[in-house]
Amino acid sequence: MTKADIVDKVAAGTGLTKLETEAIVEGFLKTVIELSPHFSIIHDQDHHMRWAIRIFFRTLRFVLIPFVLLWEVVTTPKGITRAPAEQQRIDEQTRSLALYQFKTCPFCIKVRQEMRRLSLAIERRDAQPEGPVRAELVAGGGRAMVPCLRIAEGGDDVRWLYESGAIIDYLRGRFEQN
């Protein structure tokens, strides 16, 4: 991964201009490289750059996560109000669904927002850490990619739906009131 790749990813993820992002990345990498002789884990230039990039993205993630979660709370839509019997019928149907997600993934947040708007009580499974949930996602769906909606269609038939847009279209088509 080059510095240009880092600048492109950070600019796309933060909304900063490329010029602003280049200055931030340059300053961060310069600081990390200046500090790196103090750490015995860095031996060669390639390892040096990988270490700097890893630290940069971890720091960026650490700084952005609270804002991402706050944004989700602030922008939570009001759910559809249904008659109690109708909501109970919908809740019964959603028992056959499960959303595999990462808590801070923007695409997962988009799907969760739509679930709230449609007043859907779909089980959420955190697939971010290595473990049984992630293994189940890979075994069933074939990829450790989120968001992924697991749709049990009766019997042993299970469908795995990836991509936030496709999941939202499915949920709207099945549960949205006309």
MIVEX-530537 format. One record per residue (C-alpha): residue number from 1; z, x, y. Coordinates in Angstrom, 3 decimals. Each point is the difference from the previous one (the first is absolute). Example, Ala and Ser with C-alpha at 12.3 -4.5 7.8 and 13.67 -1.06 7.14 Angstrom:
<rs>
R  nr        Z        X        Y
R   1    7.800   12.300   -4.500
R   2   -0.660    1.370    3.440
</rs>
This chain:
<rs>
R  nr        Z        X        Y
R   1    0.000    0.000    0.000
R   2   -0.995    1.420    3.363
R   3    1.614   -0.424    3.389
R   4   -2.909   -2.264    0.996
R   5    0.781   -2.249   -3.004
R   6    3.634   -0.211    1.107
R   7   -1.015   -0.857    3.564
R   8   -2.343   -2.752   -1.230
R   9    2.662   -1.549   -2.281
R  10    2.751    0.123    2.612
R  11   -2.251   -1.353    2.766
R  12   -1.135   -2.866   -2.247
R  13    3.558   -0.804   -1.050
R  14    1.677    0.192    3.403
R  15   -2.604   -1.202    2.484
R  16    0.227    3.243    1.986
R  17   -3.169    1.597    1.358
R  18   -1.393    3.004   -1.850
R  19    0.899    2.244    2.940
R  20    3.630   -1.172   -0.027
R  21    0.177    0.307   -3.771
R  22   -1.500    3.511    0.027
R  23    2.664    1.129    2.474
R  24    2.806   -1.457   -2.110
R  25   -1.352    1.399   -3.277
R  26   -0.694    3.399    1.550
R  27    3.517    0.203    1.439
R  28    1.601   -1.110   -3.248
R  29   -2.001    2.381   -2.178
R  30    0.640    2.891    2.390
R  31    3.739   -0.667   -0.131
R  32    0.041   -0.274   -3.789
R  33   -2.058    3.174   -0.404
R  34    2.283    1.892    2.395
R  35    3.060   -1.154   -1.952
R  36   -1.506    0.596   -3.444
R  37    0.880    3.738   -0.275
R  38    3.630   -1.113   -0.057
R  39   -0.619   -1.872   -3.243
R  40   -0.507    2.011   -3.158
R  41   -2.004   -2.812   -1.662
R  42   -3.133    0.775    2.027
R  43   -1.981    2.964   -1.375
R  44   -3.681   -0.307    0.831
R  45   -2.118   -1.610    2.722
R  46   -1.272   -2.854   -2.215
R  47    3.491   -0.864   -1.147
R  48    1.079    0.354    3.628
R  49   -2.449   -2.676    1.175
R  50    0.799   -2.394   -2.865
R  51    3.695    0.289    0.813
R  52   -0.641   -0.649    3.705
R  53   -2.160   -3.039   -0.748
R  54    2.571   -1.415   -2.428
R  55    2.806    0.410    2.549
R  56   -2.166   -1.525    2.744
R  57   -0.776   -3.167   -1.955
R  58    3.574   -0.408   -1.242
R  59    1.250    0.283    3.572
R  60   -2.644   -2.424    1.258
R  61    0.903   -2.477   -2.754
R  62    3.714    0.350    0.764
R  63   -0.645   -0.749    3.683
R  64   -2.423   -2.907   -0.534
R  65    1.733   -1.916   -2.836
R  66    2.657   -1.674    2.192
R  67   -2.692   -1.139    2.462
R  68   -2.198   -1.368   -2.792
R  69    2.901   -1.996   -1.467
R  70    1.081   -1.235    3.428
R  71   -3.567   -1.093    0.741
R  72   -0.046   -2.010   -3.234
R  73    3.197   -1.814    1.014
R  74   -1.163   -0.633    3.580
R  75   -3.380   -1.372   -1.067
R  76    1.252   -2.186   -2.863
R  77   -1.953   -3.273    0.106
R  78    1.538   -3.428   -0.311
R  79   -0.568   -1.368   -3.473
R  80   -1.827   -3.192   -0.888
R  81    2.337   -2.971   -0.325
R  82   -0.644   -2.121   -3.043
R  83    1.678   -3.049   -1.483
R  84    2.788    1.112   -2.385
R  85   -1.853   -1.220   -3.100
R  86   -3.186    1.807    1.079
R  87    1.921    3.241    0.755
R  88    1.665   -0.219   -3.417
R  89   -3.429   -0.369   -1.640
R  90   -1.270    3.056    1.947
R  91    3.118    1.999   -0.938
R  92   -0.619   -0.832   -3.647
R  93   -3.592    1.287    0.269
R  94    1.071    3.250    1.690
R  95    2.210    0.904   -2.980
R  96   -3.159    1.236   -1.722
R  97   -0.674    2.473    2.842
R  98    1.462    3.394    0.865
R  99   -0.863    2.287    2.911
R 100    0.130    3.736   -0.693
R 101    0.611    1.665    3.337
R 102    1.426    2.857    2.038
R 103    2.499   -1.121    2.619
R 104   -1.669    1.840    2.911
R 105   -3.664   -0.282   -0.999
R 106   -1.873   -1.769    2.855
R 107   -2.277   -1.808   -2.453
R 108    3.026   -1.219   -1.984
R 109    1.621   -1.175    3.229
R 110   -3.163   -1.956    0.794
R 111    0.205   -1.768   -3.384
R 112    3.749   -0.665    0.374
R 113   -0.626   -1.526    3.442
R 114   -2.561   -2.367   -1.516
R 115    2.435   -0.879   -2.796
R 116    2.577   -0.928    2.660
R 117   -2.564   -2.016    1.972
R 118   -0.897   -1.937   -3.148
R 119    3.704   -0.338   -1.002
R 120   -0.576    1.618   -3.385
R 121    2.903    1.278   -2.093
R 122   -1.957    2.683   -1.856
R 123    1.997    2.673   -1.806
R 124   -0.317    3.424    1.645
R 125    0.121    3.162   -2.070
R 126    0.445    3.394    1.673
R 127   -2.516    2.345   -1.629
R 128    0.625    2.959    2.312
R 129    2.511    1.976   -2.061
R 130   -0.998    1.392   -3.369
R 131    1.455   -2.278   -2.639
R 132   -0.566   -3.086   -2.133
R 133   -1.492   -2.174    2.769
R 134   -2.607    2.603    0.910
R 135   -0.715    0.642   -3.701
R 136   -0.503   -3.748   -0.511
R 137   -2.446   -0.093    2.930
R 138   -2.038    2.915   -1.377
R 139    0.076   -1.321   -3.577
R 140   -1.052   -3.524    1.000
R 141   -2.210    0.521    3.032
R 142   -1.281    3.480   -0.762
R 143    0.942    1.525    3.370
R 144    3.150    0.842    1.954
R 145   -1.487   -1.657    3.080
R 146    1.718   -2.603    2.153
R 147    0.018   -2.763    0.916
R 148   -0.793   -1.502   -3.369
R 149    0.563   -3.610   -1.000
R 150    0.699   -0.624   -3.685
R 151   -1.235   -3.470   -0.937
R 152    1.139   -1.385   -3.353
R 153   -2.561   -2.684   -0.785
R 154    1.631   -1.506   -3.062
R 155    0.436    1.428   -3.445
R 156   -0.672    3.725   -0.051
R 157   -2.650   -0.116    2.735
R 158    1.019    2.193    2.935
R 159   -2.131    0.900    2.984
R 160    0.754    2.895    2.352
R 161   -1.307   -0.525    3.522
R 162   -0.147    3.020    2.319
R 163   -0.809    0.242    3.729
R 164    1.949   -1.892    2.666
R 165   -3.017   -2.022    1.161
R 166   -0.791   -1.222   -3.514
R 167    3.658   -0.870   -0.638
R 168    0.272   -1.931    3.272
R 169   -3.248   -1.878   -0.731
R 170    1.340   -0.915   -3.454
R 171    3.346   -1.218    1.398
R 172   -1.670   -2.031    2.762
R 173   -2.468   -1.541   -2.424
R 174    2.700   -0.995   -2.447
R 175    2.914   -0.947    2.272
R 176   -1.143   -0.721    3.546
R 177    0.188   -3.628    1.132
R 178   -3.237   -1.585    1.141
</rs>
